[in-house]
């Protein structure tokens, strides 16, 4: 069931325009998936999403793109639209162009917060739009909305004929704190109208729990700022000998720097990934001092993307974790932002990532050590027990 939150995010060209960060991050890209991007000063992986069936080696001439946008503006046309057409013709399937507001919103998302009503929406098997998650402390929870409630309309517009991303866009509006949004909601036979006021909502990209056998379960839904530190702190605080299930299923990516910090929880320094930027080779390293002896199993699936794939590849290639689940998404290209004459921002593919053993990720994904489907978590717990990490 496709789902999405009222959080805009980066998206790959031609897929779910105006998409949302998969729930920053309930693990589904209702509207987005992860791309790897390099902010101006820091290695990062953005969100995005599309078929990972073939590696895209094309890059776009940023100077030519800027000239095309400037020429369109000189003719009284939209520079952003001209840039989008240029990128579309280039063959860069991960290239995208954002206006100022869109780019600011997804920069905000990587900070671990966004402006919205604090609910996730998805389409049920019957095709109706329902609430799939209500974020604690957000406007939706304070208004009494619950998981399973049906959304009938947003600001008077019926939603059943809309895509999830369009519903999300209506929920977010202009992303202005305090602005009102009117919902028509059904619960069973009851129906009512409810006006919510958008607010800045903090996300919870990392959740930590103890299972009944003493195993530490760390679920990482996205690598927003601070996520890597939360993983590392959880491992350091775990009882000696307790095994770790690192759940990266549905992880839409995020900041590569945060994935490197998470790797530092389990590795004593060393290589996490290599990447190239227009032919220049670079590398991402873990910090020293990680717990290299604690039993570790990583859960992965087709929703494990970008930065999460780099972490998976590092743990797998370096023999630090047993990976269980299914092939990862296959998003291993690097994007770099470039500001255009009208203030919009183009993110263009400039290179590709590889795992420590030199394996390409883009268009290929990473195969688990042990394939598992619906019962992947049970299989992972069995494997962890065999490693001495569970009862």
Backbone torsions as a table, in degrees:
resi	resn	phi	psi	omega
1	UNK	NA	119.9	-179.9
2	UNK	-66.6	140.1	178.3
3	UNK	-138.1	167.1	179.4
4	UNK	-163.1	159.4	175.5
5	UNK	-110.9	172.2	178.3
6	UNK	-84.5	52.3	179.7
7	UNK	-130.7	114.7	179.2
8	UNK	-70.9	148.6	177.2
9	UNK	-149.9	172.0	178.5
10	UNK	-65.0	153.7	179.0
11	UNK	-146.8	155.1	178.4
12	UNK	-73.5	153.2	-178.8
13	UNK	-57.4	133.7	173.1
14	UNK	79.9	1.2	-178.6
15	UNK	-123.3	121.6	176.4
16	UNK	49.0	61.2	179.0
17	UNK	-52.0	138.6	-179.2
18	UNK	69.4	26.0	-174.6
19	UNK	-67.5	170.5	-177.8
20	UNK	-116.6	154.3	179.6
21	UNK	-67.4	123.9	-171.6
22	UNK	-58.1	86.3	174.7
23	UNK	45.8	61.2	171.6
24	UNK	-27.0	66.9	5.1
25	UNK	-167.3	78.0	-177.4
26	UNK	-76.0	8.1	173.4
27	UNK	95.7	-3.7	177.1
28	UNK	-118.9	146.3	-178.7
29	UNK	-98.6	91.0	177.9
30	UNK	-65.1	-5.5	-178.2
31	UNK	-174.9	9.6	179.0
32	UNK	-162.0	172.0	178.3
33	UNK	-152.2	-172.5	-168.2
34	UNK	-105.3	136.1	172.8
35	UNK	-114.4	160.4	179.7
36	UNK	-100.2	119.7	-180.0
37	UNK	-131.3	152.9	179.1
38	UNK	-107.8	108.0	172.6
39	UNK	-63.5	172.3	-173.6
40	UNK	-58.4	-32.0	-175.6
41	UNK	-121.1	-1.4	-171.3
42	UNK	-146.4	144.5	177.9
43	UNK	-73.8	128.2	179.6
44	UNK	-146.9	162.4	173.7
45	UNK	-121.0	124.2	179.5
46	UNK	-87.5	173.4	173.0
47	UNK	-89.4	156.0	177.5
48	UNK	180.0	-167.5	175.1
49	UNK	176.9	141.3	179.3
50	UNK	-178.6	-177.5	177.6
51	UNK	-67.6	133.3	178.4
52	UNK	-100.1	38.9	-170.9
53	UNK	-82.9	-14.2	-179.0
54	UNK	-152.3	137.6	179.4
55	UNK	-70.5	138.8	-179.9
56	UNK	-106.1	114.1	-175.8
57	UNK	-99.6	2.0	-175.4
58	UNK	-79.2	150.1	173.0
59	UNK	-130.4	160.6	-176.7
60	UNK	-110.0	140.3	175.4
61	UNK	-74.2	106.0	-176.6
62	UNK	-62.1	-37.3	-179.9
63	UNK	-66.0	-41.2	178.8
64	UNK	-66.2	-37.5	177.6
65	UNK	-61.8	-45.7	179.8
66	UNK	-62.3	-39.6	178.8
67	UNK	-65.1	-38.3	179.4
68	UNK	-64.8	-41.1	178.8
69	UNK	-66.1	-42.6	-179.9
70	UNK	-63.6	-40.1	179.9
71	UNK	-64.4	-39.8	178.7
72	UNK	-64.2	-41.9	179.5
73	UNK	-64.2	-38.1	179.2
74	UNK	-63.7	-26.4	178.5
75	UNK	-92.5	9.0	179.7
76	UNK	77.7	18.5	-179.9
77	UNK	-104.9	175.2	-179.1
78	UNK	-77.8	120.2	176.5
79	UNK	-66.3	-36.9	179.9
80	UNK	-64.9	-43.7	-180.0
81	UNK	-64.3	-41.4	178.3
82	UNK	-61.9	-39.6	179.0
83	UNK	-65.6	-40.9	178.9
84	UNK	-62.0	-42.1	179.1
85	UNK	-65.5	-38.8	178.8
86	UNK	-62.2	-47.2	-179.2
87	UNK	-64.7	-40.2	179.9
88	UNK	-60.3	-41.2	180.0
89	UNK	-72.5	-20.0	-173.2
90	UNK	-72.4	-23.8	-175.0
91	UNK	88.5	2.0	177.0
92	UNK	-80.0	96.1	-173.3
93	UNK	-70.8	-15.4	178.5
94	UNK	-101.9	-5.8	178.3
95	UNK	-67.5	145.9	-179.1
96	UNK	-153.1	155.6	178.9
97	UNK	-125.0	132.7	-177.3
98	UNK	-124.4	142.9	170.9
99	UNK	-77.5	175.1	-175.0
100	UNK	-56.5	-44.2	-176.4
101	UNK	-65.3	-46.2	179.9
102	UNK	-60.1	-44.2	-177.0
103	UNK	-68.0	-39.4	177.8
104	UNK	-63.1	-36.7	-179.2
105	UNK	-66.5	-41.3	-177.3
106	UNK	-82.0	-20.7	168.6
107	UNK	-64.3	-40.6	177.9
108	UNK	-63.6	-39.7	-179.8
109	UNK	-59.2	-39.2	179.8
110	UNK	-69.9	-14.8	173.7
111	UNK	-79.9	-5.8	178.2
112	UNK	89.5	22.4	178.0
113	UNK	-152.2	160.4	176.7
114	UNK	-155.9	166.6	178.4
115	UNK	-102.1	120.2	-177.8
116	UNK	-174.2	-158.9	-177.7
117	UNK	-106.9	-2.8	173.7
118	UNK	78.8	37.3	173.3
119	UNK	-136.1	155.7	174.4
120	UNK	-111.1	142.3	-178.2
121	UNK	-122.9	147.0	177.2
122	UNK	-146.1	163.6	179.3
123	UNK	-98.6	126.9	-178.7
124	UNK	-76.8	175.8	-179.9
125	UNK	-63.2	-24.5	178.8
126	UNK	-85.2	-1.9	177.7
127	UNK	91.2	0.4	-179.6
128	UNK	-88.8	152.8	-178.7
129	UNK	-89.6	123.7	-178.4
130	UNK	-127.2	158.7	175.6
131	UNK	-77.2	122.6	-179.3
132	UNK	-102.1	-16.0	177.9
133	UNK	-162.2	142.0	175.3
134	UNK	-121.4	120.3	-175.3
135	UNK	-76.7	131.7	-178.1
136	UNK	-58.3	131.9	176.1
137	UNK	83.1	-3.2	-178.4
138	UNK	-85.6	172.2	-179.9
139	UNK	-56.7	-39.2	-178.6
140	UNK	-64.0	-43.3	179.1
141	UNK	-65.0	-43.0	-179.4
142	UNK	-63.4	-27.3	178.8
143	UNK	-84.3	-3.7	176.5
144	UNK	90.3	10.5	177.7
145	UNK	-70.0	149.5	-176.8
146	UNK	-130.6	157.6	171.9
147	UNK	-59.1	134.7	-178.9
148	UNK	100.4	-19.0	176.2
149	UNK	-60.3	145.8	179.4
150	UNK	-97.5	131.6	173.9
151	UNK	-88.9	122.7	-179.5
152	UNK	-96.0	-43.0	-180.0
153	UNK	-153.1	157.5	175.3
154	UNK	-127.6	119.9	-176.4
155	UNK	51.9	41.2	175.8
156	UNK	82.5	-4.2	-178.6
157	UNK	-97.6	119.5	177.9
158	UNK	-58.6	140.9	-174.1
159	UNK	-105.3	-12.4	-174.5
160	UNK	-61.4	-28.0	179.5
161	UNK	-91.7	4.1	-176.3
162	UNK	-100.8	156.3	171.8
163	UNK	-73.7	162.4	178.7
164	UNK	-60.1	-39.5	-179.3
165	UNK	-64.0	-35.3	177.8
166	UNK	-68.1	-37.7	176.4
167	UNK	-63.4	-43.6	178.8
168	UNK	-60.3	-42.9	179.1
169	UNK	-60.8	-39.5	177.3
170	UNK	-65.7	-40.7	179.7
171	UNK	-62.7	-39.2	-178.2
172	UNK	-77.9	-31.7	-176.9
173	UNK	58.3	-132.7	178.7
174	UNK	-88.9	3.2	178.5
175	UNK	69.5	30.6	-177.9
176	UNK	-97.5	123.4	178.2
177	UNK	-59.3	134.6	178.3
178	UNK	89.9	-13.8	179.3
179	UNK	-69.5	150.7	-174.1
180	UNK	-96.6	147.8	173.4
181	UNK	-139.8	129.2	-176.7
182	UNK	-97.9	125.8	179.6
183	UNK	-113.5	142.5	168.3
184	UNK	-106.9	123.8	-169.8
185	UNK	-127.2	145.2	173.6
186	UNK	-124.4	142.5	175.7
187	UNK	-141.4	106.6	-173.6
188	UNK	63.4	-124.6	179.0
189	UNK	-92.7	-4.8	-178.9
190	UNK	-87.7	145.7	177.0
191	UNK	-142.5	140.4	-179.4
192	UNK	-157.2	164.5	175.3
193	UNK	-105.0	143.4	-175.6
194	UNK	-141.6	129.1	175.8
195	UNK	-102.9	124.2	178.4
196	UNK	-110.7	156.8	175.3
197	UNK	-116.9	122.6	-176.2
198	UNK	-61.4	146.6	-178.7
199	UNK	-144.8	166.4	175.1
200	UNK	-76.3	121.0	-173.9
201	UNK	-114.7	126.0	177.4
202	UNK	-80.8	141.1	178.3
203	UNK	-95.6	166.3	-179.8
204	UNK	-126.0	77.7	-175.1
205	UNK	-72.3	-18.7	-178.8
206	UNK	-128.5	126.6	174.1
207	UNK	-123.7	139.1	-176.3
208	UNK	-123.9	132.7	178.9
209	UNK	-145.9	159.6	175.9
210	UNK	-106.6	125.6	178.3
211	UNK	-81.8	169.3	-173.4
212	UNK	-65.0	-19.7	178.9
213	UNK	-95.2	8.5	178.9
214	UNK	92.6	-5.4	178.8
215	UNK	-65.1	141.3	175.5
216	UNK	-92.8	118.9	177.2
217	UNK	-100.1	120.2	177.5
218	UNK	-117.6	111.7	178.1
219	UNK	-100.1	124.1	178.6
220	UNK	-117.1	109.3	-177.0
221	UNK	-85.9	-24.6	179.2
222	UNK	-168.0	152.3	-179.7
223	UNK	-97.2	68.4	172.0
224	UNK	-79.8	174.8	-176.3
225	UNK	-59.7	129.4	179.3
226	UNK	92.9	-11.7	-177.2
227	UNK	-64.9	-41.8	-179.7
228	UNK	-62.1	-40.9	179.0
229	UNK	-64.6	-38.0	178.8
230	UNK	-64.5	-38.2	176.8
231	UNK	-64.7	-47.6	-178.4
232	UNK	-62.5	-42.0	179.9
233	UNK	-64.9	-38.0	-179.9
234	UNK	-65.2	-39.3	179.2
235	UNK	-68.4	-41.8	179.7
236	UNK	-64.3	-30.9	-177.2
237	UNK	-86.7	-8.8	-177.0
238	UNK	-70.8	146.4	177.6
239	UNK	-59.4	148.3	178.8
240	UNK	-57.3	133.9	177.0
241	UNK	87.5	-14.9	-179.9
242	UNK	-68.8	129.9	178.6
243	UNK	-77.3	162.4	-178.3
244	UNK	-123.1	129.4	166.7
245	UNK	-100.9	113.4	179.5
246	UNK	-99.5	106.0	-173.8
247	UNK	-94.0	106.7	179.5
248	UNK	-108.6	14.1	179.6
249	UNK	-66.2	134.7	179.0
250	UNK	71.0	10.6	-179.2
251	UNK	-75.2	117.4	-173.4
252	UNK	-82.2	9.9	179.3
253	UNK	96.0	-144.1	-177.4
254	UNK	134.8	-143.0	-177.4
255	UNK	-82.3	124.5	178.5
256	UNK	-62.0	-35.4	178.3
257	UNK	-60.3	-34.9	178.2
258	UNK	-72.9	-36.0	176.3
259	UNK	-63.9	-35.1	177.6
260	UNK	-66.9	-37.5	176.7
261	UNK	-65.3	-41.3	177.4
262	UNK	-62.1	-40.0	176.9
263	UNK	-60.9	-32.6	-179.2
264	UNK	-66.2	-16.2	176.6
265	UNK	-70.6	-24.1	-173.0
266	UNK	-120.2	-9.1	-177.0
267	UNK	-121.2	148.2	176.0
268	UNK	-95.3	68.3	-178.4
269	UNK	76.5	-167.8	176.7
270	UNK	93.4	-177.4	-170.5
271	UNK	-76.3	134.2	172.6
272	UNK	-103.0	-43.6	179.9
273	UNK	-164.9	158.6	169.8
274	UNK	-115.8	157.8	176.8
275	UNK	-156.1	160.7	178.0
276	UNK	-119.7	145.7	174.6
277	UNK	-124.0	104.0	-176.6
278	UNK	50.9	44.2	175.4
279	UNK	92.5	-15.3	179.5
280	UNK	-86.8	124.5	-175.7
281	UNK	-83.1	134.0	178.9
282	UNK	-137.2	174.3	-176.9
283	UNK	-146.8	156.1	175.1
284	UNK	-116.6	130.9	-176.9
285	UNK	-120.4	150.9	171.9
286	UNK	-84.8	156.5	172.9
287	UNK	-79.4	158.6	178.5
288	UNK	-79.0	168.9	173.0
289	UNK	91.7	10.9	-179.9
290	UNK	-75.0	166.6	178.9
291	UNK	-83.2	102.3	-174.4
292	UNK	-93.0	-4.2	-176.1
293	UNK	-108.8	-16.3	-176.1
294	UNK	-68.1	131.2	178.1
295	UNK	-56.5	135.9	-173.9
296	UNK	-142.9	129.8	173.0
297	UNK	-127.2	132.2	178.8
298	UNK	-108.2	129.5	176.9
299	UNK	-94.2	128.4	-177.9
300	UNK	-135.8	160.3	175.2
301	UNK	-157.4	-169.2	-178.1
302	UNK	-66.9	-12.1	176.9
303	UNK	-95.6	1.3	176.3
304	UNK	-80.6	118.1	-166.9
305	UNK	-135.2	153.7	166.7
306	UNK	49.4	-113.8	-177.2
307	UNK	-56.5	-36.2	178.4
308	UNK	-66.9	-32.8	176.3
309	UNK	-70.4	-35.3	177.4
310	UNK	-64.2	-41.5	177.0
311	UNK	-63.6	-45.1	178.2
312	UNK	-57.3	-47.7	-179.0
313	UNK	-61.6	-39.4	179.7
314	UNK	-66.1	-45.0	-178.5
315	UNK	-68.0	-36.3	-179.4
316	UNK	-74.0	-50.7	-176.9
317	UNK	-62.2	-34.5	-176.8
318	UNK	-91.8	10.4	174.2
319	UNK	67.5	24.3	-175.6
320	UNK	-91.0	-24.6	-177.5
321	UNK	-139.8	152.4	167.1
322	UNK	-92.1	128.6	-179.5
323	UNK	-101.1	136.2	-175.7
324	UNK	-131.0	138.3	176.5
325	UNK	137.8	-127.8	-178.8
326	UNK	-137.8	169.3	-176.5
327	UNK	-54.1	137.4	179.8
328	UNK	-75.3	173.2	-170.5
329	UNK	-62.3	-45.5	-178.3
330	UNK	96.3	49.1	177.8
331	UNK	-114.5	100.5	-175.8
332	UNK	-132.2	27.4	177.6
333	UNK	-101.3	155.9	-175.1
334	UNK	-106.5	129.8	175.0
335	UNK	-112.2	148.3	176.9
336	UNK	-128.5	132.5	-178.9
337	UNK	-77.8	144.9	177.6
338	UNK	-140.7	125.6	-178.4
339	UNK	-79.9	135.6	-179.1
340	UNK	-97.7	166.0	-174.7
341	UNK	-56.4	-28.8	-178.8
342	UNK	-90.9	7.0	179.2
343	UNK	92.2	-9.6	175.6
344	UNK	-72.7	167.2	-175.2
345	UNK	-125.6	130.0	175.3
346	UNK	-104.6	132.0	173.0
347	UNK	-107.6	116.7	-172.5
348	UNK	-118.5	143.9	179.0
349	UNK	-69.1	126.9	-178.7
350	UNK	-124.3	-5.6	-178.9
351	UNK	179.6	-170.2	-176.0
352	UNK	-143.0	150.6	179.4
353	UNK	-92.9	154.4	171.1
354	UNK	-137.5	153.1	178.3
355	UNK	-75.6	170.2	-179.5
356	UNK	-55.2	-31.0	179.4
357	UNK	-85.0	2.9	176.5
358	UNK	90.4	11.6	-178.8
359	UNK	-81.2	132.6	175.6
360	UNK	-73.6	142.8	180.0
361	UNK	-101.6	-38.2	-171.5
362	UNK	-62.7	124.1	179.4
363	UNK	76.6	-1.7	-177.7
364	UNK	-120.2	-41.2	-175.3
365	UNK	75.3	-174.3	-179.6
366	UNK	-125.0	127.9	178.0
367	UNK	-81.8	139.2	178.0
368	UNK	-72.7	159.0	174.1
369	UNK	-67.6	-33.1	-179.7
370	UNK	-132.0	114.7	179.8
371	UNK	-74.1	136.5	179.2
372	UNK	-154.3	145.3	-178.1
373	UNK	-103.4	-117.6	-174.3
374	UNK	-61.7	-28.8	-177.9
375	UNK	-100.5	31.2	-177.0
376	UNK	-59.7	-40.5	-178.3
377	UNK	-64.8	-39.6	177.4
378	UNK	-63.9	-42.2	178.1
379	UNK	-62.9	-40.7	-179.8
380	UNK	-63.5	-40.0	179.0
381	UNK	-66.0	-36.3	177.4
382	UNK	-65.5	-44.4	178.8
383	UNK	-61.6	-43.8	-179.0
384	UNK	-62.9	-38.7	177.1
385	UNK	-61.9	-39.0	177.7
386	UNK	-66.3	-24.9	177.6
387	UNK	-84.5	-2.7	-179.7
388	UNK	91.5	19.0	-176.4
389	UNK	-107.5	10.4	179.2
390	UNK	-154.3	169.2	-178.7
391	UNK	-78.6	NA	NA
